[in-house]
């Protein structure tokens, strides 16, 4: 056998052996691959839950617009006309009218005494204005000046007249000189800003009669001097009379001699019955001449 023949035989054997060996390798490779695939297979992967996505996309809300275009509101100030407050005009009434009348009485005055007559405009407690006749007697006394103020013919706040009283036979109440004396003391004789003190009610002689009154004192007055004295009131012939007696300076009244001097003047008074006022004759127009 030639060398080529030997090589061919060896090659054939190798080829034959190689085919068998390749097949074995091929089968072995397949088995290994399957084994490795079985061993290396990962556990089943968890299925991921898909994120829910709305099928419809929300559209933004449209801006609401009025169906009718209106102009913007403008605040208009309404002019306010203030009603003017009426100005109160203070009316000052002079307390004295500057004219008076002589009362129906006679009086004896010491030397040096003077007398004056006037009418007092009185704003009374019932807010009505009344006119009160006023007489002032003033002159020297021991140690000072004495004064007697007479208010007469005034309306009394006690014992008003009822027009049916005469028909019903009801007696009219008697006016109270005590109450009227206290009232007029504060309203007409002394200043309203004075500190006024009065004593108990008592009787005093005047004009040959017995009147009602009391002692009084007025101190701390803004414009007049402090004073002290007494008043006495009577009603004669249906007419009221109240006499206020006091001195200046105030301590002069402490002298009993001065009190006696002033009392002597009151004792000299005599009240007369008032004369009726004659009616003024009515004036009539002269008749026109006939043609």
C-alpha positions in Angstrom: 0.0 0.0 0.0 1.3 3.2 -1.1 1.8 6.1 1.2 -1.0 8.0 -0.5 -3.2 5.0 0.0 -2.3 4.9 3.7 -3.0 8.6 4.1 -6.3 8.2 2.4 -7.2 5.3 4.5 -6.2 7.2 7.7 -8.1 10.2 6.4 -11.2 8.2 5.7 -11.0 6.6 9.2 -10.5 10.0 10.7 -13.3 11.3 8.7 -15.5 8.5 9.6 -14.5 8.8 13.2 -14.8 12.5 13.0 -18.4 12.3 11.8 -19.3 10.1 14.7 -17.5 12.3 17.1 -19.1 15.5 15.7 -22.5 13.9 16.0 -21.7 13.0 19.6 -20.5 16.6 20.2 -23.5 17.9 18.5 -25.9 15.8 20.7 -23.9 16.7 23.8 -24.1 20.4 22.9 -27.8 20.2 22.5 -28.3 18.5 25.8 -26.0 20.9 27.6 -27.9 23.8 26.0 -31.2 22.4 27.1 -29.9 21.8 30.6 -28.5 25.2 30.9 -31.7 26.7 29.6 -33.7 24.8 32.1 -31.4 25.7 35.0 -31.0 29.3 34.1 -34.6 30.0 33.4 -35.7 33.0 35.6 -38.9 33.0 37.6 -42.0 34.4 35.8 -41.9 38.2 35.8 -45.0 39.8 37.5 -47.2 41.5 35.1 -47.2 45.3 35.6 -50.6 46.8 36.1 -51.0 49.4 33.5 -51.6 53.0 34.6 -55.2 53.9 33.9 -55.3 56.9 31.6 -58.7 58.5 31.0 -59.8 58.0 27.5 -61.0 61.6 27.4 -58.8 64.6 28.2 -60.6 67.1 30.5 -61.0 70.4 28.7 -60.5 73.6 30.8 -63.7 75.4 31.9 -64.5 78.3 29.6 -64.6 81.8 31.2 -68.1 82.8 31.8 -69.1 86.0 30.0 -72.4 87.9 30.4 -74.7 87.5 27.5 -75.2 91.2 27.3 -72.2 93.5 27.7 -73.1 96.0 30.4 -71.1 99.1 31.4 -69.4 98.9 34.8 -71.3 100.2 37.7 -70.3 103.6 38.8 -71.2 104.9 42.3 -72.9 108.3 41.9 -73.0 110.4 45.0 -76.5 111.9 45.5 -76.1 115.4 46.8 -77.5 115.8 50.3 -79.0 119.1 51.1 -78.8 119.6 54.9 -81.8 121.4 56.3 -80.4 124.3 58.2 -81.1 124.2 61.9 -83.0 127.3 62.9 -81.0 129.5 65.1 -82.6 130.2 68.5 -82.8 133.8 69.2 -82.5 134.6 72.9 -85.0 137.2 73.9 -84.1 139.1 77.0 -87.0 140.6 78.8 -86.2 143.5 81.1 -87.5 142.6 84.5 -88.8 146.2 85.0 -91.1 148.0 82.7 -90.0 151.4 83.9 -93.5 152.4 84.8 -95.7 151.7 87.8 -98.7 152.8 89.8 -99.2 153.8 93.4 -100.9 151.2 95.6 -104.1 152.0 97.4 -102.5 152.6 100.8 -101.0 155.4 103.0 -97.6 155.1 104.6 -95.5 157.3 106.8 -91.8 157.4 105.9 -88.9 158.7 108.1 -86.9 161.7 106.9 -84.5 160.8 104.1 -86.5 157.9 102.8 -87.3 157.6 99.1 -90.0 155.7 97.2 -90.2 154.4 93.6 -92.9 152.7 91.6 -92.4 150.1 88.8 -93.8 146.9 87.3 -92.0 143.6 87.5 -92.1 141.2 84.6 -92.3 137.9 86.2 -91.5 134.5 84.6 -93.6 132.4 87.0 -93.3 128.8 88.1 -96.0 127.9 85.5 -93.8 129.4 82.7 -96.3 132.1 82.1 -95.3 135.8 82.2 -97.1 138.0 84.6 -96.9 141.6 85.6 -96.5 142.4 89.3 -96.8 146.0 90.6 -93.7 146.9 92.6 -93.0 149.6 95.2 -89.5 150.2 96.8 -89.1 152.2 100.0 -85.5 152.9 101.0 -83.7 155.1 103.5 -81.3 155.4 106.4 -81.6 153.4 109.6 -79.2 153.2 112.5 -75.9 151.8 111.1 -76.9 151.3 107.5 -79.7 151.4 105.0 -83.2 149.9 105.3 -85.4 148.7 102.4 -89.0 147.7 102.2 -90.1 146.1 98.9 -93.9 145.8 98.3 -95.4 143.4 95.8 -99.1 143.6 95.4 -102.0 142.8 93.1 -100.3 139.5 91.9 -101.9 136.2 91.0 -101.6 133.5 93.6 -100.5 130.0 92.6 -102.7 128.6 95.4 -106.4 128.6 95.2 -107.2 129.0 91.5 -110.7 130.2 90.6 -113.1 127.5 89.3 -115.9 129.2 87.2 -118.3 126.5 88.3 -117.6 127.0 92.0 -120.2 129.8 92.4 -122.9 127.8 90.7 -122.2 124.7 92.7 -121.9 126.6 96.0 -118.3 125.4 96.5 -116.3 128.0 98.6 -113.2 129.3 96.9 -109.9 128.3 98.6 -108.1 131.2 100.3 -104.8 132.2 98.7 -101.8 131.4 100.9 -99.6 134.4 101.6 -96.9 132.2 103.0 -96.5 130.2 99.8 -96.7 133.3 97.6 -94.2 135.1 99.9 -91.6 132.3 99.5 -92.2 132.1 95.7 -91.8 135.8 95.1 -88.8 136.1 97.4 -86.9 133.8 95.0 -88.4 135.1 91.8 -88.5 138.9 92.3 -86.8 140.1 95.4 -83.3 138.5 95.6 -81.1 137.1 92.9 -81.7 133.6 91.8 -78.0 132.6 92.4 -78.2 133.6 96.0 -78.1 131.1 98.8 -81.5 131.7 100.4 -82.5 130.5 103.8 -85.9 130.8 105.5 -87.2 130.3 109.0 -90.5 128.8 110.2 -93.8 130.3 109.4 -95.0 132.9 111.9 -97.3 135.9 112.2 -96.2 139.5 111.9 -98.2 142.8 112.4 -98.6 145.1 109.4 -101.0 147.9 108.5 -103.0 147.3 111.7 -103.6 143.6 110.6 -102.0 140.3 111.3 -100.1 138.8 108.4 -98.2 135.6 107.7 -94.5 135.4 106.9 -91.0 134.4 108.1 -87.4 135.5 108.5 -85.1 135.1 105.5 -81.4 135.5 104.6 -79.7 135.8 101.2 -75.9 135.3 101.0 -73.4 134.6 98.3 -75.2 136.7 95.7 -73.2 137.6 92.6 -74.1 141.3 92.3 -75.9 142.3 95.5 -74.7 142.4 99.1 -75.7 139.7 101.6 -78.8 140.7 103.5 -81.3 139.5 106.1 -84.8 140.4 107.2 -88.4 139.2 107.1 -91.5 139.3 105.0 -95.2 139.5 105.9 -98.2 139.2 103.6 -101.9 140.1 104.0 -104.9 140.1 101.8 -107.2 143.2 102.2 -110.2 144.0 100.1 -109.4 141.0 97.9 -106.0 142.4 97.0 -102.8 140.6 98.1 -99.9 142.6 99.6 -96.5 141.2 100.6 -93.8 143.4 102.3 -90.1 142.4 102.3 -88.0 144.2 104.9 -84.1 143.9 105.0 -81.0 146.0 105.6 -77.6 146.6 104.2 -75.1 145.6 105.5 -76.5 142.4 106.8 -75.3 142.8 110.4 -77.4 145.9 110.9 -80.5 143.7 111.3 -79.0 142.2 114.4 -79.7 145.5 116.2 -83.1 145.4 117.8 -83.4 149.2 117.5 -83.2 148.9 113.7 -85.9 146.2 113.7 -88.1 148.6 115.7 -87.5 151.4 113.2 -88.6 149.2 110.3 -91.6 147.8 112.2 -92.8 151.3 112.9 -93.0 152.0 109.2 -95.1 148.9 108.6 -97.4 149.9 111.5 -98.0 153.3 109.9 -99.5 151.7 106.7 -103.2 151.9 106.1 -104.7 150.0 103.2 -107.7 151.5 101.3 -110.2 149.8 99.2 -109.2 150.0 95.6 -111.2 152.4 93.4 -112.9 150.7 90.5 -111.4 151.5 87.1 -113.8 153.4 85.0 -114.6 151.9 81.7 -113.3 153.8 78.7 -116.2 155.1 76.7 -116.6 153.3 73.4 -115.7 155.5 70.4 -118.1 155.2 67.5 -117.6 156.6 64.1 -119.7 159.6 63.1 -122.5 158.7 60.7 -121.8 159.7 57.1 -123.9 162.6 55.9 -126.7 161.6 53.6 -126.8 163.2 50.2 
